[in-house]
């Protein structure tokens, strides 16, 4: 931290002097420069007094400039608020700041039934073993079969797809138009909202059995909705963020992290006990939109497939999924670029 920043914070509450209060000092300074004041000429002989005067003058100038240039800056609160960056001091702070921003946004008109949702994403299920932890020696071999997405992928989804409503996809059971209605009707109370998300996204009880199954499902179902957040109005997304902050075990990384596309994003995380992994939800720090997710193994363990496929080992730190949402837009036709 430089001296001017420290001085600004220490003197944030100092009132700005008016012109009348500055007039006598201004006159003395003018006289000193012109050499018309004999007392000033005598003081020049003492370098110590001259140095003190210089320090006072510089300090006064710094205060004056600070009050002019930084007049609109917040005077109190977290440093991130002063620099207009995300507050990553806690999940409540980060998600609360995101919710406050979204609540101030104007809700766009709902897309027409004949329009399409365009998405550009990068990443997906990881093919080669990548670890967030450093381990000596070469990476261990793996027999996992992965589908890779090393370049941006463009997809289009019909906004109001009646055929999908009649035969829903198990991975994406709702059309964008359905999600728009669902999100708009979500309760305001965080616990009620999370209960509704769990009801709308039934989960395999065998996978999520355990003491933390309710919180695991709350976090995963919130992610399931965020993955479809292109159909969620800003005020509804704000309520989801507020509810997400109340899930037991939720944390926020105290610095921005890089997603699969290389962008810096906010990472809201939770250790998922049954699956021995950490799920990271990414949020864009500029507009607080959903930006993707990542899943990382938290302990080495074997996965068994009931004899259908050979068992496989997941090592601590393996990145299992890493998806970045780069762009989304509403377009008028399939394959149309925004």
Secondary structure in CASP SS format (residue, H / E / C, confidence):
PFRMAT SS
TARGET T0000
AUTHOR 0000-0000-0000
METHOD secondary structure of the structure
MODEL  1
X C 1.00
X C 1.00
X H 1.00
X H 1.00
X H 1.00
X H 1.00
X H 1.00
X H 1.00
X H 1.00
X H 1.00
X C 1.00
X C 1.00
X C 1.00
X C 1.00
X C 1.00
X C 1.00
X C 1.00
X C 1.00
X H 1.00
X H 1.00
X H 1.00
X H 1.00
X H 1.00
X H 1.00
X H 1.00
X H 1.00
X H 1.00
X H 1.00
X H 1.00
X H 1.00
X H 1.00
X H 1.00
X H 1.00
X H 1.00
X C 1.00
X C 1.00
X C 1.00
X H 1.00
X H 1.00
X H 1.00
X H 1.00
X H 1.00
X H 1.00
X H 1.00
X C 1.00
X C 1.00
X H 1.00
X H 1.00
X H 1.00
X H 1.00
X H 1.00
X H 1.00
X H 1.00
X H 1.00
X H 1.00
X H 1.00
X H 1.00
X H 1.00
X H 1.00
X H 1.00
X H 1.00
X H 1.00
X H 1.00
X H 1.00
X H 1.00
X H 1.00
X H 1.00
X H 1.00
X H 1.00
X C 1.00
X C 1.00
X C 1.00
X C 1.00
X C 1.00
X C 1.00
X C 1.00
X C 1.00
X C 1.00
X H 1.00
X H 1.00
X H 1.00
X H 1.00
X C 1.00
X C 1.00
X C 1.00
X C 1.00
X C 1.00
X C 1.00
X C 1.00
X C 1.00
X H 1.00
X H 1.00
X H 1.00
X H 1.00
X H 1.00
X H 1.00
X H 1.00
X H 1.00
X H 1.00
X H 1.00
X H 1.00
X H 1.00
X H 1.00
X C 1.00
X C 1.00
X C 1.00
X C 1.00
X C 1.00
X C 1.00
X C 1.00
X C 1.00
X C 1.00
X C 1.00
X C 1.00
X C 1.00
X E 1.00
X E 1.00
X E 1.00
X E 1.00
X E 1.00
X E 1.00
X E 1.00
X E 1.00
X E 1.00
X E 1.00
X C 1.00
X C 1.00
X C 1.00
X C 1.00
X C 1.00
X E 1.00
X C 1.00
X C 1.00
X C 1.00
X C 1.00
X C 1.00
X C 1.00
X C 1.00
X C 1.00
X C 1.00
X C 1.00
X C 1.00
X C 1.00
X C 1.00
X C 1.00
X C 1.00
X C 1.00
X C 1.00
X C 1.00
X C 1.00
X C 1.00
X C 1.00
X E 1.00
X E 1.00
X E 1.00
X E 1.00
X E 1.00
X E 1.00
X C 1.00
X C 1.00
X C 1.00
X H 1.00
X H 1.00
X H 1.00
X H 1.00
X H 1.00
X C 1.00
X C 1.00
X C 1.00
X C 1.00
X C 1.00
X C 1.00
X C 1.00
X C 1.00
X C 1.00
X H 1.00
X H 1.00
X H 1.00
X H 1.00
X H 1.00
X H 1.00
X H 1.00
X H 1.00
X H 1.00
X C 1.00
X C 1.00
X C 1.00
X C 1.00
X C 1.00
X H 1.00
X H 1.00
X H 1.00
X H 1.00
X H 1.00
X H 1.00
X H 1.00
X H 1.00
X H 1.00
X H 1.00
X H 1.00
X C 1.00
X C 1.00
X C 1.00
X C 1.00
X C 1.00
X C 1.00
X C 1.00
X C 1.00
X C 1.00
X C 1.00
X C 1.00
X C 1.00
X H 1.00
X H 1.00
X H 1.00
X H 1.00
X H 1.00
X H 1.00
X H 1.00
X H 1.00
X H 1.00
X H 1.00
X H 1.00
X H 1.00
X H 1.00
X H 1.00
X H 1.00
X C 1.00
X H 1.00
X H 1.00
X H 1.00
X C 1.00
X C 1.00
X H 1.00
X H 1.00
X H 1.00
X H 1.00
X H 1.00
X H 1.00
X H 1.00
X H 1.00
X H 1.00
X H 1.00
X H 1.00
X C 1.00
X C 1.00
X C 1.00
X C 1.00
X C 1.00
X C 1.00
X E 1.00
X E 1.00
X C 1.00
X C 1.00
X C 1.00
X C 1.00
X E 1.00
X E 1.00
X C 1.00
X C 1.00
X C 1.00
X C 1.00
X C 1.00
X E 1.00
X E 1.00
X E 1.00
X E 1.00
X E 1.00
X E 1.00
X E 1.00
X E 1.00
X E 1.00
X C 1.00
X C 1.00
X C 1.00
X C 1.00
X E 1.00
X E 1.00
X E 1.00
X E 1.00
X E 1.00
X E 1.00
X E 1.00
X C 1.00
X C 1.00
X C 1.00
X C 1.00
X C 1.00
X C 1.00
X E 1.00
X E 1.00
X E 1.00
X E 1.00
X E 1.00
X E 1.00
X E 1.00
X E 1.00
X C 1.00
X C 1.00
X C 1.00
X E 1.00
X E 1.00
X E 1.00
X C 1.00
X C 1.00
X C 1.00
X C 1.00
X C 1.00
X C 1.00
X C 1.00
X C 1.00
X E 1.00
X E 1.00
X E 1.00
X C 1.00
X C 1.00
X C 1.00
X E 1.00
X E 1.00
X E 1.00
X E 1.00
X E 1.00
X E 1.00
X E 1.00
X E 1.00
X E 1.00
X E 1.00
X E 1.00
X E 1.00
X E 1.00
X E 1.00
X C 1.00
X C 1.00
X C 1.00
X C 1.00
X C 1.00
X C 1.00
X C 1.00
END
